[in-house]
Amino acid sequence: MRRREFVTLLGSAPSVWPLAVLAQQPTMPVIGYLNAASREANAHLVAAFQSSLADAGYVEGRNVTTQYRYGDGLYDRLPELAAELVRRQVSVIVVTPTTEALKAVMAATSTIPIIFMISDDPAKLGLVASLSHPGGNATGVNFFISELTAKRLGLLHELLPAANRIGALVNPNSATTGGFISDLMAAASSISVQIEIVHARDSGEIETAFSALHDKVDAVMVAPDSMFVSQRAQIAALASRYRIPVIYTVREYVEAGGLMSYGPSVPDMYRQLALYTGRVLKGEKPRELPVLQPTKFDLVVNLKTAKALALSIPPNLLATVDDVIE
């Protein structure tokens, strides 16, 4: 080959080689992330998810990317948000924390792997064949938060043994509401406590609910619901304004100024979602991964809030507290 021909060929190579190299590069997987609550309310949970995803070998922007969708507590938005992720042809969809969100995704696709976190029993709802063998394209974490209702009522009764009127804040649009009310009524009858149910679908109705409750009840329980979690600062502020002791489902409320909570660690469950997501991205099938359940539940108390409410935590109850916020 003549020198001039070689130089010409070498000079033209960069216009050809990068295309060939790019064609050989694997496509970066895309995670679809659908959360029924708001972006602001879940920033710390997304951080936990991304951190554990990196532990599983997937770093955002380096070898994986995530498409985020948030329902902002408006459940009628979920089907379209789920459809958007399916149209995006994502590699896997992570869906949390409501049954409504999971149903929306499962209605949108039967082929894309789904990793979920919900409080309802997915086997009883027919969303998986069984907890040990899901059998379809979905698996994840089932935290049975609504089944802890009796325990929370018992803790509230231990804190306020003279209380005989308990308010319950519920979202009528939530699939967990029926089960929560049934569990609460059964638990209340066993200790002769009267229950006052109030409904709230949004921030405005939460304000109205507390205004209606404050002179009727001795304390309040907040039902499990992503909209309420998104509005946790508002709820804690209203409880403080009306001087109502309130027990919640997760510690995020207590960190926002709420009195006390009993439930599993939500960040820990998001970490598990990330580990399962990593396993699916590496080729494992959801049908082969059992639905997980938390084994540890924490009682968290905000002593500053208790002091503001002029409440003294009984020694026996204080001895069982897992974490104190001051």
Secondary structure by P-SEA (a helix, b strand, c coil): ccaaaaaaaaaaccccaaaaaaaacccbbbbbbbbcccccccaaaaaaaaaaaaaacccccccbbbbbbbccccccaaaaaaaaaaaacccbbbbcccaaaaaaaaaaccccbbbbcccccccccccccccccccccbbbbbcccccaaaaaaaaaaaacccccbbbbbbcccccaaaaaaaaaaaaaaaabbbbbbbbbccaaaaaaaaaaccccccbbbbcccaaaaaaaaaaaaaaaaabbbbbbcccccccccccccccccaaaaaaaaaaaaaaaaacccccccccccccbbbbbbcaaaaaaacccccaaaaaacccccc
